[in-house]
Structures are given as C-alpha cells and as structure tokens.
C-alpha cells in the first residue's frame, strides 16, 4: 500500500513548492483516499483556516479532509477575531503556531501569505490568493489523470481571464510537461513573471501557448477549462469585463472544435451563459462535479504529506 511521503518544502504556497515526483505522489495518495484504500490518522492535529475571502468548496473540503484524517479544524473568521482589527500578521502567525499544526490561508495578496509563512513555525498552505490557486490545480490534474490515465499528449485549454487559476495551471503544466493553452482577451493575460518561470521549467517551450483567439486554442484540445470572468474583489468590473470577454464563452461551437472525447472543467462557482453555456455545463462531457469532489481527496492527500 502506498503511504504519504513528507514533502521537501515545509510550505505549499505555490504549485512550484513541489517537484514533479512529489506532485504525482500527492495525486496517487489522493486516489487511494478516494478509493478508501488508505487510512491515515492524525489524531490531535489541528488545521487553522484563515479566510479573508468567502468560500464554499475550499472551506468545506479542507474541513472534511482534516476530519477524515482524524484531526480537527479551527475556522478563524477575520470578522470575529483580532485579525479583522488589524493585528500584525507576524503576531498572528507566531501565536497560531503555538496552537495549530498547519495553517490554510485564503487571502488577496500573495505577499500576505508569504508573510504568514515567514513568521509561522508550522506549515502554511495557499488556499487561494490573487496570484495562485495551487490546491485547485491539484484537483484539476487529478481529474484529468482519472480521465486519461496519464498526462501523455494531453492538451489543456483554459479560456477566460488569466487569473490565479490560469497561473497555477501553467505552473503545473510546466512541472508535468503538459501542453497548456491560455486564451484570453488582450490585457488579461496570466502573470508575466509566472509565464517566464514556466518557460524555464518546460523542456519543450512550445507546450505553453498564450493567445487571444479561443477558436485556435481549442483545436484538438482534450480538456476545456474556464472560470468566472470577474474574481472576488473585482465585482465593480463585472459589466466592463462581460463586454471585453464576449466571444470567450465555452459553448457548443467551441467544444465542436476540440477533440471528440474532450472533457469540460470549471472550478466553480459558475455563471451560466457567461463563461460557459448551461448546455455545455450539464453535458455528458462535463467533469465539473468530479473535479469539485477531488478538492477533498487532493487536499486530504496534501495534508497527509505535509503533516508527516
């Protein structure tokens, strides 16, 4: 039976905090958890959740994952703790290190997450920042691996805003050698620094493509992926973005240009008729709810490796 192996990096702040081998190991552990072939007990271990952003899947999946590992979760809502009153991160991190065994933080700035990690003596997990969403990417690639068994010759096309999800897909694609195509309007490309980092990792530089044309990006693709056009904190840009992103909706026309066995992914929540049509969201090609379930198994696997 495969058992969790401790990761080389203490923290999981970025998809690049794992090697390719470690990433694949987490996916294998997640599969074992999903199939109920593995039982790991972290009784008396405590996960602290610090969520500056609202959440459904991330919050619940982390809580259930920790419960299944035999541990407990403390949910630290900024509105009901001293965090919301402006206590310095360095103080909060040092105190929580005395209480908790691992922290999962969902916030806006990547720099705030890194500040927590700097002052915390316990591992810190990126549960989402404006820059990256590495836990989501674990579940995404787990879902892809379930469908295609491995990543050989898989083409992943992301259509929409070059946001934190797109950034993490790019970095994971580089680690795994997966062809990743990002199609977004001009001015909404993924983070240029992370694009450069990905090109440094890719053995074949042609496997990463950034384009403003969704029609060419989907040609022959095995996975079509989208996300909301306006992320949390961008509500005031909603109307403007809907105009700019016209033509970037995953609909039957775009899907018809992909591989005949292509699957559809969305990290949720979804706004049907915006970034994806209801027809495609509910189609037989959709693996969206498998993907959502896999958040639980992937994070259970990640926690089990971090807490070793």
C-alpha positions in Angstrom: 0.0 0.0 0.0 1.3 3.5 -0.9 1.9 5.7 2.1 2.2 9.5 2.2 5.8 10.8 2.0 6.8 14.1 3.6 7.3 16.9 1.1 10.7 18.6 0.8 9.2 22.0 1.2 7.6 22.9 4.6 5.0 25.1 2.9 2.7 24.9 -0.1 2.5 28.5 -1.2 2.8 27.8 -4.9 2.5 24.9 -7.3 6.3 25.2 -7.6 6.7 24.2 -4.0 6.5 20.6 -5.2 8.7 18.7 -7.6 7.1 16.7 -10.5 7.6 13.5 -8.5 6.0 15.0 -5.3 3.0 16.3 -7.3 2.4 12.9 -8.8 2.8 11.3 -5.4 0.1 13.6 -4.0 -2.2 12.6 -6.8 -1.5 8.9 -6.1 -2.2 9.3 -2.4 -5.4 11.2 -3.3 -6.6 8.3 -5.5 -6.0 5.9 -2.6 -8.0 8.1 -0.3 -10.8 8.4 -2.8 -10.9 4.6 -3.3 -10.8 4.1 0.5 -7.6 2.1 0.2 -5.7 4.3 2.7 -6.3 5.2 6.3 -4.1 7.8 7.9 -4.7 9.0 11.5 -3.6 12.5 12.6 -5.5 12.5 15.9 -4.9 15.7 17.9 -3.6 17.5 14.9 -5.2 20.9 14.2 -5.7 22.7 11.0 -6.2 26.5 11.3 -8.2 28.2 8.5 -7.7 31.9 7.9 -10.1 33.0 5.1 -10.2 36.7 4.1 -12.2 35.7 1.1 -15.6 33.9 1.1 -15.5 30.2 0.2 -17.7 27.1 -0.2 -15.6 24.3 -1.8 -12.2 25.3 -0.3 -13.5 25.7 3.2 -15.7 22.6 3.3 -13.2 20.4 1.6 -10.4 21.3 4.0 -12.6 20.8 7.0 -13.9 17.4 5.8 -10.3 16.4 4.7 -8.9 17.1 8.2 -11.8 15.3 9.8 -11.2 12.2 7.7 -7.6 12.3 8.8 -8.7 12.2 12.4 -7.8 15.8 13.2 -9.8 19.0 13.9 -10.2 22.4 12.3 -10.3 25.8 13.8 -12.1 28.3 11.5 -10.6 31.8 12.1 -13.1 34.3 10.7 -11.4 37.7 10.4 -14.6 39.5 11.3 -14.8 37.7 14.7 -11.1 37.5 15.5 -8.3 40.1 16.2 -7.1 39.6 12.6 -10.0 41.8 11.4 -8.9 44.5 13.8 -5.5 44.8 12.3 -3.3 42.6 14.4 0.0 42.3 12.5 0.4 39.1 10.5 3.7 38.4 12.3 2.0 38.3 15.6 -1.0 36.2 14.5 1.3 33.7 12.7 3.5 33.2 15.8 0.6 32.8 18.1 -1.3 30.3 15.9 1.9 28.3 15.5 1.6 27.6 19.2 -2.0 26.3 18.7 -2.2 24.7 15.3 -0.2 22.1 13.4 -0.8 23.6 9.9 -2.5 26.7 8.5 -4.5 27.1 5.3 -4.8 30.7 4.3 -7.2 32.2 1.7 -6.4 35.9 1.1 -5.8 38.5 -1.5 -2.1 39.3 -1.7 0.5 36.6 -2.2 2.8 38.8 -0.1 0.5 38.4 2.9 0.6 34.7 2.5 4.4 34.7 2.4 4.4 36.9 5.5 2.4 34.3 7.4 4.9 31.6 6.2 7.8 33.7 7.2 6.7 34.0 10.8 4.9 30.7 11.3 6.9 27.8 12.6 4.2 25.4 11.2 3.4 24.7 7.6 1.3 27.2 5.6 -0.9 26.2 2.6 -2.1 28.5 -0.1 -5.9 28.1 -0.1 -6.1 30.8 -2.8 -4.5 34.2 -3.4 -4.9 36.6 -6.3 -1.7 35.2 -7.8 -2.2 31.4 -7.4 -4.7 28.6 -6.6 -2.4 25.6 -6.2 -4.9 23.4 -4.3 -7.4 23.8 -7.1 -4.8 22.8 -9.6 -4.1 19.6 -7.7 -7.8 18.6 -8.0 -7.8 19.7 -11.7 -4.9 17.4 -12.7 -6.3 14.6 -10.5 -9.5 14.8 -12.6 -7.5 14.9 -15.8 -5.5 11.8 -14.8 -8.7 10.0 -13.9 -10.0 10.6 -17.4 -6.9 10.0 -19.5 -4.8 7.8 -17.0 -1.7 9.8 -17.6 -0.7 13.2 -19.0 1.0 12.0 -22.2 -0.2 14.0 -25.2 -2.9 15.8 -23.1 -3.7 19.3 -24.3 -5.4 21.6 -21.7 -7.0 24.8 -22.9 -8.1 27.4 -20.5 -10.5 30.1 -21.8 -11.1 33.3 -19.9 -9.3 35.6 -17.5 -5.6 35.0 -17.0 -6.2 34.8 -13.2 -4.9 32.8 -10.3 -6.4 29.5 -11.6 -4.7 30.1 -15.0 -1.4 30.9 -13.3 -1.4 27.6 -11.4 -2.5 25.6 -14.4 0.5 27.0 -16.3 3.0 26.1 -13.5 1.6 22.6 -13.1 1.7 22.1 -16.8 5.3 23.0 -16.8 6.1 20.6 -13.9 4.3 17.7 -15.7 5.2 18.5 -19.3 1.5 19.1 -20.3 0.6 21.3 -23.2 -1.3 24.3 -21.8 -3.0 26.9 -23.9 -4.4 30.0 -22.4 -7.0 32.0 -24.5 -7.9 35.4 -23.0 -8.6 39.0 -24.3 -5.7 41.4 -24.8 -4.7 42.8 -21.5 -6.0 39.9 -19.5 -3.0 37.5 -19.9 -1.7 35.5 -17.0 1.1 36.9 -14.7 4.2 37.5 -16.9 6.6 36.5 -14.1 4.9 33.1 -13.7 4.9 32.7 -17.5 8.6 33.2 -17.6 9.1 30.7 -14.7 7.0 28.1 -16.6 9.1 28.6 -19.7 12.3 28.0 -17.6 10.8 24.7 -16.4 9.3 23.4 -19.7 11.7 21.1 -21.6 9.7 21.8 -24.7 8.9 25.6 -24.8 6.2 25.0 -27.5 4.0 23.3 -24.9 2.9 26.7 -23.4 0.8 28.9 -25.7 -0.8 32.3 -24.7 -3.3 33.6 -27.3 -6.2 36.0 -27.7 -8.1 33.6 -30.0 -10.2 31.0 -28.3 -11.1 29.3 -31.6 -7.5 28.3 -32.4 -6.8 27.5 -28.7 -9.4 24.8 -28.6 -8.4 22.9 -31.8 -7.9 19.3 -30.9 -7.8 20.0 -27.1 -8.6 17.2 -24.7 -9.6 19.5 -21.8 -11.5 22.7 -22.0 -11.4 24.7 -18.7 -13.0 28.0 -17.7 -13.6 30.2 -14.6 -15.6 33.3 -13.8 -14.6 36.4 -15.6 -14.7 38.6 -12.5 -13.0 37.1 -9.5 -13.7 38.0 -5.9 -12.8 41.7 -5.3 -13.5 42.6 -9.0 -17.2 43.0 -8.7 -17.1 46.6 -9.8 -15.5 45.4 -13.1 -18.3 42.9 -13.9 -20.1 44.9 -16.6 -16.9 46.0 -18.3 -15.5 42.5 -18.3 -18.6 41.0 -19.8 -18.2 43.2 -22.8 -14.5 42.5 -23.2 -14.9 38.8 -22.8 -17.6 38.5 -25.5 -16.6 35.5 -27.6 -14.8 33.7 -24.8 -17.8 31.6 -23.7 -17.4 27.8 -23.8 -20.3 26.9 -26.0 -21.2 24.1 -28.4 -19.4 25.8 -31.3 -16.0 25.9 -29.4 -16.5 22.4 -28.0 -17.1 21.1 -31.5 -13.5 22.2 -32.4 -11.9 20.3 -29.6 -11.1 16.6 -29.5 -14.2 14.4 -29.8 -13.5 13.0 -26.4 -12.7 16.3 -24.7 -13.9 16.9 -21.2 -15.1 20.2 -19.6 -13.8 21.6 -16.3 -14.8 24.6 -14.2 -13.5 25.4 -10.7 -16.9 26.9 -9.7 -18.9 28.9 -8.9 -20.2 29.2 -12.5 -22.2 31.8 -14.2 -24.1 30.0 -16.9 -24.5 31.9 -20.2 -21.4 34.0 -19.2 -18.2 32.0 -19.3 -20.0 28.7 -20.1 -23.4 27.8 -21.5 -25.8 25.8 -19.5 -25.9 23.2 -22.3 -22.2 22.5 -22.0 -22.1 22.8 -18.2 -24.7 20.0 -18.0 -23.4 17.9 -20.9 -22.0 14.4 -20.7 -18.6 15.9 -21.3 -18.7 17.8 -18.0 -16.5 16.5 -15.2 -17.1 19.6 -13.1 -18.6 17.9 -10.1 -15.9 15.2 -10.2 -13.4 18.0 -10.2 -15.2 19.6 -7.2 -15.2 16.4 -5.3 -11.5 15.9 -6.0 -10.7 19.0 -4.0 -11.5 16.9 -0.9 -9.3 14.0 -1.9 -6.4 16.1 -3.2 -6.3 18.3 0.0 -6.5 15.2 2.2 -3.5 13.9 0.4 -1.7 17.2 0.6 -2.3 17.5 4.4 -1.2 13.9 4.9 2.1 14.6 3.2 2.7 18.0 5.0 1.8 16.6 8.4 4.2 13.6 8.2 
